């Protein structure tokens, strides 16, 4: 359930953008009529309609994440609260200024915040949050957890830089596809590599 909630805004962003691409005129007209107060000048252009629609949807999707967790009486972690604040601010600026660059920066800001979080918790404070996430199933030396902490810091810094490179050097459509498939694929590959590295420290079944 948590994995679904974590991925919900990304799926909604991708799906709404792709739908908007096929219905640009209708989306532009609908947004101008109903959401014109959110954009400078009150009119959404046809070419920008898919991105602005996806921006509205991802803001709503992230808010929905929080509301679902609250309804289920589950804890809303600090990163989700931070993510909500970032998407509202950068998404709002994208809408008001008709400038997709703001929302395109959002993944990088999130990645770099996560890198900073891992650096502080794993490297500076040595909390071994990664070990706690594994539920105590991995009996590894402190040096191993420290190396993994550095690996996650490096990975998130790299992903933030890669996102910037993609949106600056490729088309809007290619960036949206990368955001959906490329970033998820790289994260999955990194997680699998981490699992393989840790597998030799797995506690034997009782």
HUHU-V528432 format. One record per pair of residues at least 4 apart in sequence whose ideal C-beta (glycine too) atoms are under 6 Angstrom apart, sorted by the first residue. I is the first residue (numbers start at 1). GAP is how many residues later the second one is. Records with the same first field share a line. If there is no record, write none. Layout:
I: GAP / GAP
This chain:
5: 60
7: 4
8: 53 / 57
9: 49 / 52 / 53
11: 4
12: 4 / 45 / 49
13: 41 / 45
14: 166
16: 37 / 38 / 41
17: 33 / 37 / 159
20: 7 / 29 / 30 / 33
21: 29
23: 4
24: 22 / 25
25: 21
27: 4 / 22 / 26
28: 16 / 18 / 21
30: 4
31: 4 / 13
32: 4 / 11 / 12
36: 6
38: 57
39: 5 / 56
40: 56
44: 5 / 8
48: 4 / 50
49: 4
51: 49
52: 43
55: 36 / 39 / 40 / 48
57: 4
59: 28 / 29 / 32
62: 22 / 25
66: 10 / 18
69: 5 / 7
76: 4
83: 27
86: 4 / 20 / 23
87: 4 / 19
88: 4
90: 12 / 13 / 16
91: 12
93: 4 / 9
94: 5 / 6 / 8 / 9
100: 4
104: 63
105: 4
107: 56
108: 52 / 55 / 56
111: 45 / 48 / 49
112: 48
114: 42
115: 38 / 41 / 42
118: 4 / 31 / 34 / 35
119: 4 / 34
120: 4
121: 4 / 6 / 8
122: 27
123: 26
128: 17
130: 15 / 18
131: 14
134: 4
137: 66
138: 60 / 63
139: 62 / 64
140: 4 / 61
155: 35
165: 4
166: 4 / 9 / 12
167: 8
170: 4 / 5
177: 4
178: 4
179: 4
181: 4
